[in-house]
Amino acid sequence: MWDVVCEGRWAPMILLAMVLAVAVAWRRSRPSKAATMLAVIAALALLLLPILNWLVVTDREAVTASLLSMEKAANSHDIPSILACIDTDFRSHGGLDRAGLNNLLKSLDQRYGVKSIVVRRPEVLPAEPDGSRPCEFTLKLTGEPGEYVVMVKTIWKKRDGVWRILKVTVTKFLDKDQTPLPV
């Protein structure tokens, strides 16, 4: 519900239209004190909606924040923080589990010369029927051999109040057949 009410470009315009409608209706009528108080309470309630929007963190915002914290941890080579965002039942399309991912992350700098990681255009998609959230983004890896950009599709699952990656698929960004990389 919060996604519909608070996200998107139309929410502020709808809010202002509602406040304007209440003000016009109140002004045209010859209100009693009770009607005036009701209009004031309604206007205040409508004005509180944006404040509630800032206070309520939607699932999309939480998944994006977790992804960006993983990016920050990856750039500081903090592997335990990265693994904290990975579910215990994690599997990649290539069969990599959490322990294998741990080994891969430890070897990225030594084996592949990866020095920095940049997450680009994260898009958290609508929730699946089981409550999980798909997220797609591009990942730019920069190191000694140059830059390498891949497309990453993840499935995030909320467990114990924390969003964690459950599944991942990595493909070459501009590859025509979009065959998943052997990760």
Residue pairs with C-beta under 8 A, 6 or more apart in sequence:
2 53
2 56
2 58
3 58
3 59
3 60
5 11
5 49
5 53
6 49
6 52
6 53
6 56
6 58
7 58
7 60
11 53
12 50
15 46
15 47
15 49
15 50
18 46
19 43
19 46
19 47
22 39
22 42
22 43
22 46
23 39
23 43
25 39
26 35
26 36
26 39
29 35
31 39
57 65
59 124
59 127
59 133
59 158
59 163
60 124
60 133
62 163
63 124
63 133
63 135
63 156
63 163
64 122
64 124
64 135
66 85
66 156
66 162
66 163
66 164
67 85
67 119
67 122
67 135
67 137
67 154
68 119
68 122
69 81
69 85
70 81
70 82
70 85
70 119
71 117
71 118
71 119
73 79
73 81
73 82
73 85
74 82
74 105
74 117
75 116
75 117
77 109
79 102
79 105
79 106
82 105
83 98
83 101
83 102
83 105
85 163
85 164
85 165
86 98
86 101
86 164
86 165
87 98
87 157
87 159
87 164
87 165
87 166
88 98
89 166
90 97
90 98
90 101
90 164
90 165
90 166
90 167
90 168
91 97
91 166
91 167
92 101
92 167
92 168
92 169
92 170
92 183
93 167
93 168
93 169
93 170
93 180
93 183
94 180
94 181
94 182
94 183
96 104
96 183
104 183
108 114
109 115
109 143
112 141
112 143
112 145
113 143
113 144
113 145
114 141
114 142
114 143
115 142
115 143
115 144
116 141
116 142
116 143
117 139
117 140
117 141
117 142
118 139
118 140
118 142
119 137
119 138
119 139
120 137
120 138
120 139
120 140
121 137
121 138
122 135
122 136
122 137
123 135
123 136
123 137
124 133
124 134
124 135
124 156
125 133
125 134
125 135
125 136
127 133
128 134
128 155
131 157
131 158
132 155
132 156
132 157
132 166
133 155
133 156
133 157
133 163
134 153
134 154
134 155
134 156
135 153
135 154
135 155
135 156
136 151
136 152
136 153
136 154
137 151
137 152
137 154
138 149
138 150
138 151
138 152
138 173
139 149
139 150
139 151
139 152
139 170
140 147
140 148
140 149
141 147
141 148
141 149
141 150
142 148
149 173
149 174
150 170
150 171
150 172
150 173
150 181
151 170
151 171
151 172
151 173
151 178
152 168
152 169
152 170
153 168
153 169
153 170
153 171
154 165
154 166
154 167
154 168
154 169
155 165
155 166
155 167
155 168
156 163
156 164
156 165
156 166
157 163
157 164
157 166
158 164
168 183
169 180
170 180
170 181
170 183
171 178
171 179
171 180
171 181
172 178
172 179
172 181
